[in-house]
Amino acid sequence: MQRYIIIRSDNNSISQPMNIEEAVSKVENYDKQGIFSYIVSESEGNRLSGTQTFDNSKLE
């Protein structure tokens, strides 16, 4: 089963891996709070977790 990770832009945090339904629900809740977040695969999240900062400008 594929697992997903949420990355939040407000504090550059990476969540624990979760299933897609849980990830979508959390992103929707963050959106209601005005927090930009996005879902990536667990492997991409692991790759990103090795960096010091995230470049959110690449998303635009």
DOVEXMAR-45453 format. One record per atom (N, C-alpha, C): residue number from 1; atom name; x, y, z. Coordinates in Angstrom, 2 decimals, padded with zeros to 5 digits. Example, Ala and Ser with C-alpha at 12.3 -4.5 7.8 and 13.67 -1.06 7.14 Angstrom:
<1, 'N', <013.19, -005.69, 007.80>>
<1, 'CA', <012.30, -004.50, 007.80>>
<1, 'C', <013.20, -003.30, 007.80>>
<2, 'N', <012.85, -002.25, 007.08>>
<2, 'CA', <013.67, -001.06, 007.14>>
<2, 'C', <012.90, 000.03, 007.87>>
//
This chain:
<1, 'N', <000.84, -001.19, 000.00>>
<1, 'CA', <000.00, 000.00, 000.00>>
<1, 'C', <000.89, 001.25, 000.00>>
<2, 'N', <000.58, 002.17, -000.90>>
<2, 'CA', <001.32, 003.42, -000.99>>
<2, 'C', <001.02, 004.30, 000.21>>
<3, 'N', <002.02, 004.94, 000.78>>
<3, 'CA', <001.87, 005.84, 001.91>>
<3, 'C', <002.24, 007.25, 001.45>>
<4, 'N', <001.68, 008.25, 002.11>>
<4, 'CA', <001.87, 009.63, 001.72>>
<4, 'C', <002.27, 010.46, 002.92>>
<5, 'N', <002.90, 011.60, 002.63>>
<5, 'CA', <003.39, 012.52, 003.65>>
<5, 'C', <002.88, 013.91, 003.31>>
<6, 'N', <002.54, 014.68, 004.34>>
<6, 'CA', <002.09, 016.06, 004.15>>
<6, 'C', <003.24, 017.00, 004.53>>
<7, 'N', <003.47, 017.97, 003.68>>
<7, 'CA', <004.45, 019.01, 003.96>>
<7, 'C', <003.71, 020.32, 004.17>>
<8, 'N', <003.95, 020.96, 005.31>>
<8, 'CA', <003.31, 022.24, 005.64>>
<8, 'C', <004.27, 023.38, 005.34>>
<9, 'N', <003.74, 024.43, 004.73>>
<9, 'CA', <004.60, 025.57, 004.40>>
<9, 'C', <004.80, 026.52, 005.57>>
<10, 'N', <003.89, 026.53, 006.54>>
<10, 'CA', <004.01, 027.51, 007.63>>
<10, 'C', <005.17, 027.20, 008.56>>
<11, 'N', <005.49, 025.94, 008.73>>
<11, 'CA', <006.60, 025.59, 009.63>>
<11, 'C', <007.56, 024.58, 008.99>>
<12, 'N', <007.41, 024.36, 007.68>>
<12, 'CA', <008.27, 023.44, 006.93>>
<12, 'C', <008.36, 022.07, 007.57>>
<13, 'N', <007.25, 021.57, 008.12>>
<13, 'CA', <007.25, 020.27, 008.76>>
<13, 'C', <006.82, 019.18, 007.79>>
<14, 'N', <007.28, 017.98, 008.08>>
<14, 'CA', <006.90, 016.80, 007.32>>
<14, 'C', <006.18, 015.86, 008.28>>
<15, 'N', <005.00, 015.39, 007.88>>
<15, 'CA', <004.21, 014.51, 008.73>>
<15, 'C', <004.75, 013.09, 008.72>>
<16, 'N', <004.18, 012.28, 009.55>>
<16, 'CA', <004.42, 010.84, 009.51>>
<16, 'C', <003.68, 010.27, 008.31>>
<17, 'N', <004.13, 009.15, 007.74>>
<17, 'CA', <003.43, 008.54, 006.61>>
<17, 'C', <002.00, 008.12, 006.99>>
<18, 'N', <001.08, 008.25, 006.02>>
<18, 'CA', <-000.33, 007.90, 006.24>>
<18, 'C', <-000.95, 007.49, 004.93>>
<19, 'N', <-002.17, 006.93, 004.99>>
<19, 'CA', <-002.85, 006.56, 003.75>>
<19, 'C', <-003.43, 007.80, 003.09>>
<20, 'N', <-003.83, 007.68, 001.84>>
<20, 'CA', <-004.27, 008.84, 001.06>>
<20, 'C', <-005.51, 009.50, 001.65>>
<21, 'N', <-006.45, 008.72, 002.16>>
<21, 'CA', <-007.67, 009.31, 002.73>>
<21, 'C', <-007.35, 010.21, 003.92>>
<22, 'N', <-006.47, 009.74, 004.79>>
<22, 'CA', <-006.07, 010.52, 005.95>>
<22, 'C', <-005.31, 011.78, 005.51>>
<23, 'N', <-004.44, 011.64, 004.52>>
<23, 'CA', <-003.66, 012.78, 004.04>>
<23, 'C', <-004.56, 013.85, 003.45>>
<24, 'N', <-005.52, 013.45, 002.63>>
<24, 'CA', <-006.45, 014.42, 002.02>>
<24, 'C', <-007.25, 015.13, 003.09>>
<25, 'N', <-007.73, 014.41, 004.08>>
<25, 'CA', <-008.50, 015.01, 005.18>>
<25, 'C', <-007.67, 016.05, 005.93>>
<26, 'N', <-006.42, 015.72, 006.22>>
<26, 'CA', <-005.56, 016.66, 006.94>>
<26, 'C', <-005.27, 017.91, 006.11>>
<27, 'N', <-005.01, 017.73, 004.81>>
<27, 'CA', <-004.75, 018.88, 003.95>>
<27, 'C', <-005.99, 019.77, 003.87>>
<28, 'N', <-007.17, 019.18, 003.79>>
<28, 'CA', <-008.40, 019.97, 003.78>>
<28, 'C', <-008.55, 020.76, 005.08>>
<29, 'N', <-008.23, 020.15, 006.20>>
<29, 'CA', <-008.29, 020.86, 007.49>>
<29, 'C', <-007.27, 021.98, 007.56>>
<30, 'N', <-006.06, 021.75, 007.08>>
<30, 'CA', <-005.06, 022.81, 007.05>>
<30, 'C', <-005.53, 023.96, 006.17>>
<31, 'N', <-006.14, 023.63, 005.02>>
<31, 'CA', <-006.63, 024.67, 004.12>>
<31, 'C', <-007.67, 025.55, 004.81>>
<32, 'N', <-008.56, 024.95, 005.59>>
<32, 'CA', <-009.57, 025.71, 006.33>>
<32, 'C', <-008.92, 026.66, 007.34>>
<33, 'N', <-007.72, 026.29, 007.81>>
<33, 'CA', <-006.99, 027.13, 008.77>>
<33, 'C', <-006.10, 028.15, 008.06>>
<34, 'N', <-006.10, 028.12, 006.72>>
<34, 'CA', <-005.27, 029.04, 005.96>>
<34, 'C', <-003.81, 028.61, 005.87>>
<35, 'N', <-003.54, 027.33, 006.11>>
<35, 'CA', <-002.19, 026.81, 006.06>>
<35, 'C', <-002.01, 026.06, 004.74>>
<36, 'N', <-001.03, 026.51, 003.92>>
<36, 'CA', <-000.74, 025.83, 002.68>>
<36, 'C', <000.01, 024.54, 002.98>>
<37, 'N', <-000.45, 023.45, 002.43>>
<37, 'CA', <000.21, 022.16, 002.60>>
<37, 'C', <000.00, 021.34, 001.34>>
<38, 'N', <000.84, 020.37, 001.15>>
<38, 'CA', <000.69, 019.51, -000.01>>
<38, 'C', <001.12, 018.09, 000.32>>
<39, 'N', <000.64, 017.16, -000.50>>
<39, 'CA', <000.86, 015.74, -000.29>>
<39, 'C', <001.92, 015.25, -001.27>>
<40, 'N', <002.86, 014.48, -000.76>>
<40, 'CA', <003.85, 013.83, -001.60>>
<40, 'C', <003.92, 012.35, -001.20>>
<41, 'N', <004.53, 011.55, -002.05>>
<41, 'CA', <004.71, 010.15, -001.72>>
<41, 'C', <005.68, 010.01, -000.55>>
<42, 'N', <005.62, 008.88, 000.11>>
<42, 'CA', <006.52, 008.65, 001.24>>
<42, 'C', <007.98, 008.72, 000.79>>
<43, 'N', <008.29, 008.17, -000.38>>
<43, 'CA', <009.67, 008.20, -000.85>>
<43, 'C', <010.14, 009.63, -001.12>>
<44, 'N', <009.27, 010.46, -001.69>>
<44, 'CA', <009.63, 011.87, -001.92>>
<44, 'C', <009.78, 012.61, -000.59>>
<45, 'N', <008.91, 012.33, 000.35>>
<45, 'CA', <009.02, 012.94, 001.68>>
<45, 'C', <010.32, 012.57, 002.37>>
<46, 'N', <010.73, 011.32, 002.22>>
<46, 'CA', <012.00, 010.89, 002.80>>
<46, 'C', <013.16, 011.61, 002.13>>
<47, 'N', <013.07, 011.81, 000.82>>
<47, 'CA', <014.13, 012.53, 000.11>>
<47, 'C', <014.21, 013.98, 000.60>>
<48, 'N', <013.05, 014.61, 000.75>>
<48, 'CA', <013.00, 016.00, 001.18>>
<48, 'C', <013.42, 016.17, 002.64>>
<49, 'N', <013.19, 015.17, 003.46>>
<49, 'CA', <013.51, 015.31, 004.88>>
<49, 'C', <015.00, 015.46, 005.12>>
<50, 'N', <015.82, 015.14, 004.14>>
<50, 'CA', <017.26, 015.31, 004.27>>
<50, 'C', <017.72, 016.74, 004.02>>
<51, 'N', <016.80, 017.62, 003.58>>
<51, 'CA', <017.18, 019.00, 003.31>>
<51, 'C', <016.89, 019.87, 004.52>>
<52, 'N', <017.59, 020.97, 004.61>>
<52, 'CA', <017.40, 021.88, 005.74>>
<52, 'C', <016.14, 022.73, 005.58>>
<53, 'N', <015.88, 023.17, 004.36>>
<53, 'CA', <014.72, 024.02, 004.11>>
<53, 'C', <014.03, 023.55, 002.84>>
<54, 'N', <012.79, 023.96, 002.67>>
<54, 'CA', <012.02, 023.62, 001.49>>
<54, 'C', <011.86, 024.85, 000.63>>
<55, 'N', <011.96, 024.70, -000.66>>
<55, 'CA', <011.79, 025.81, -001.58>>
<55, 'C', <010.38, 025.75, -002.16>>
<56, 'N', <009.43, 026.39, -001.47>>
<56, 'CA', <008.04, 026.35, -001.89>>
<56, 'C', <007.81, 027.11, -003.19>>
<57, 'N', <008.76, 027.95, -003.61>>
<57, 'CA', <008.59, 028.69, -004.86>>
<57, 'C', <008.56, 027.76, -006.06>>
<58, 'N', <009.11, 026.57, -005.94>>
<58, 'CA', <009.10, 025.61, -007.04>>
<58, 'C', <007.70, 025.07, -007.30>>
<59, 'N', <006.78, 025.28, -006.38>>
<59, 'CA', <005.42, 024.80, -006.53>>
<59, 'C', <004.57, 025.74, -007.35>>
<60, 'N', <005.00, 026.97, -007.52>>
<60, 'CA', <004.18, 027.98, -008.21>>
<60, 'C', <004.36, 027.90, -009.69>>
//
